[in-house]
Amino acid sequence: MAEIIEIPVQNNSSVSEYTPEQVGGIIAGVIFGLLFLVLLVRGNTKIRENRRIQEKKWAEERENDPKRNTKDWQQHQRRLNKFGESKYQDTHFYVGPKGGVYYITYRGTKVYC
């Protein structure tokens, strides 16, 4: 028969080595970490919302000012219909008395489009 050899093993449970103060500190750290994360995300969404409101306000200002330059063709057409003038790609266009659209050259002549 085979001989049985017993080897003593120490119970090395890491949970039992923590004191109640250390466990409380870990729990408090996790709670404060989660709280900080929530506040960070909430602040970030407020910043995005403020930026979206500001961009909407700027877009309305650009829409309602025909002297501002635009590269958007639809916006140019809306401003021509609403104000009778619009600046599109650095050229100021006007609606003529008979309904035609024109711009004025550097020599002062009207060029109808």
Summary of the structure (lengths in Angstrom):
residues: 113
radius of gyration: 36.1
end to end distance: 110.1
largest distance: 118.5
contacts: 210
relative contact order: 0.06
helix: 51%
strand: 16%
